[in-house]
Amino acid sequence: MDLILACKNPDEWLFGEQSAKLGKIKISFVEPTLGGGLERRILFDGSLDVDLIVFTPEQLETAIINGVASEVMNRGYSVLYDNIGITEIIDDNVEICVPHAVMTENEFINMVGDFWFHTIWSSKKILRGELWAAKMCIDSYLKNYLLKIIELYETSSKQSDVWHNGRFLEKWAGEEIIEALGACFAHYEKEDIVSALINTAMLFGKIARNAAELCCYVYPAESEDYACSLLEEYFHHTVNIV
């Protein structure tokens, strides 16, 4: 549950005892959230987790007018209590809609370059025996770009309802992609890390080429070709992107 609260003294809810009025707190912590604000993430008794986003009234109004609040409101919201007249401002500024991944051609080309650069960066870490650094790059940094390219492809080809951070990916991504992902994550073991890297590279390259065609974007094939040739040289594995 996402709960947005506006009050004069946010710290009383973020760091004080006010949040305990909602239930018995078992686990909680505070982190940055939309609009430069803070949220307290709470696990209450009974395993009910709540993201409690706390603003001053002025901060909430600014977040709504600037559009940053739409990130958590554009799929639907309910106003539970309003004594500051915020409902009308919400109605005027928050549109209920399904957002789609938007990426310009320049952003696409830059992302593809970043991905192929870091395939080789992680390869060098493997060759140096730095398995932790390599695995974190492959299974975190590169996977973030793999997710972005899957989102772009799914929205461009099917207008899929893509959620943030890969949520419900198993429902909106194609079966072929879901099946291929099974080989893209590694155990903490050298050969498995190499295999995950190569499979991630092949899946990214295939989807990125298809997305470029759908979006009429230039695909930096030279970068891909050079990176793949180095992967084959380093690890003696065939890298076949079709």
N, C-alpha and C positions, 0 to 999 in steps of 0.2 A: 504494500500500500504506500502510495506517495501522498503525504499530507503537507500542504503549504499553509503556513501560519504567519500572520502579520501581527506584530505587537510592538509596544514601545521599548521593551527591554529583551531583545532576542537572547542575550546571554543567560537569562533565567531558565530558558527552555533548552538551550544548547549545552550549558555546563551546570546549571542549577538543578533544583528539585522539581520544577514544574512538570517536566515530562513524566515523572513518576505518577502523576495524577491520571494518566491514561492507562496505566496497568503496571504490573510488577516487572521491572526491568531486569533481565538476566544478563544481557551483553549490550554494550553500546560504545560508539566512538563517533568523533566529529571529523568531517572532511569538507573540502571545498565543493561547491555546487554551482549551478547555473547563475549567471549574472554577477559573479564575483562574491556570492553569498556563501553561507555555511549550512550544512545539514547534519543533523544527528541521526545516525543509523542505529536503530534499536531493535533488539530481539526481545520481545516480551514473553512472559510465561505462556506456555501453550504453543510456542514456536511461531508466533505472529511477528513478522518483521515489517517495520515501518521506516520509511525514509522521511524524516521530519525536517522539512525545509523551512527555515525561519528567517523572515525579513522584518524590517521596520515597514510601516505602511508606505513610506516614500520609496523604499527599495522595491517593494512589490509592485507598485504602480509603474515604476521605471522599467522593471523586468517585463511587465505585460506590454507596455507601449513599445518597447524596443524589440519585442518579439522573442526574447530569450526564454520566457516562460512557456512558450508554445512547445518547447522540447518535451515537456511532461504533460501538457494539457491538450495538444492537438488531436489526440485519440479519444478525447472525452474527459469531462470533469463534472464535479458537482460542487456547488457552493453550499457549504453546511451552515455558515453563519457569516453575516456581513453587517457591521455597524459603522463602516467607513465609506460606504458607497462604491465598493470596488466592482460589484457585479456588472454595472453598466459599462465600465471600462473594459472588463473581460469580454463582454458580448461584442464590443466594438473592435477588439483587437485580436482575439483568438479565434482562428478558423478551424473547425473540426475537419481534418483531412488526413490522408495517408501520405506521409512524406516519401520522396524517392531520392535515391542517391544522385547527386548532381556533380559532375566533374567536367571541367573544360578540357579542351584538347591539350593545352599546355600542362595542366595538372596531371593529365593522364600520362603524357610523355615523361614528365619528371618522375612520377611514381614508378613507371616501368624501369627507368634508369636506376632509381634508388634500389629497386628490388634486385636487379641483376648485379649491381655493384656489391650488394650485401650477400649474394650467393657466393661470390668469390671471397669476400671478407670472412665469411664463416668457414669457407673451405680452408683458408689459410690457418684459421684457429684449429681446425681438425688436424691438419698436417703438423702443427706445432704441439699437439697433445693438449690443447686448451679446450677440453670437451665441454666444460660448463659454459664458457663463453660462446662456443659454437652452438650448443643446444639452445641456449636462451635466444640467440639470434634466429635460429631456424624455427623454433617452436613458439616464438613470441613476436619478434620484430617482423620476420617475413610472413608469418601467419596473419598479422594485421593487414598487410598488403594483399594477401590472398583473399581475405574476407572482403576488402574493398573492391577487388576486381570481380568477385562473385556477385556482390551487390550490384555493381554497374551492369554486368551481363544480364542478371535476372530482371532488373528493372527495364533495361533496354529491349530485351527480347520478349518479356511476358508481362511487363508492368506489375511484377510481383510486389506483394506487400512486405517490404523488407524492414525488419525491426533493427534497432540499434544494437551494436556490440555482438552481433551474431545470434541474438535471441530468436528462438523458434526456427533457426536455420534448417533444421531437419524437416520442417514443413514447407518452407518456401523455396529452398534450393532444389535443383533437379536431382533425380535419383543417381544419375551418372556421377555427379559431383560428390554427393554424399558417399557413394561407394569408394571413389578415388581418395577421399580424405582419410580413409582408414589406413593408408600406407604413408601418410604424410607426417606422422608424429613418431618420435623416437624414444626408445629406452636409453638409459645412460650407458651407452656402449658404442664404441667407435663405428663399427660397421653398420649398426642400426641408425646412427646419426647420419652417416653418409647416405644411406638408403632414403631416409626421410627428406634430406636436402634435395636429392635428385628427383624424388617423386613430387615434392613441393614445387620445384622448378618446372617440371613438365606440366603439372596441372595449371600453374599460374600462366605459363606461356600459351597453353592451348586456350584458356579462357580469355586472356588478354587479347590475343589475336582475333577471336570471335567478337569480343566487345568493341575492338577498334573498327572492325568491319561494320558492325551494327550502327556505331556512332559516326561513321565516316571520318575517323581519326587516323592520322599517320601512326604506324607502328614502328618503333625503333628496332628493326630486325637485326641490324648490325650488332647492337649491344647484346641481344639475345644470342646470336650466333657465336660471338666471341666468348661470352660467359659459358655457354654450353661446351665449346671446344676446350676451355680450361678445365671444366668439370671432368670431361672425358680423359684429359691428360693427367689430371691429379689422381683420379680414382679408378681409371680403367673400366668405367661403366658407360654403356651407351645411353646417350640422352636424346630421346626421340620425341620431338614435339610435333604432333599432327592434329 
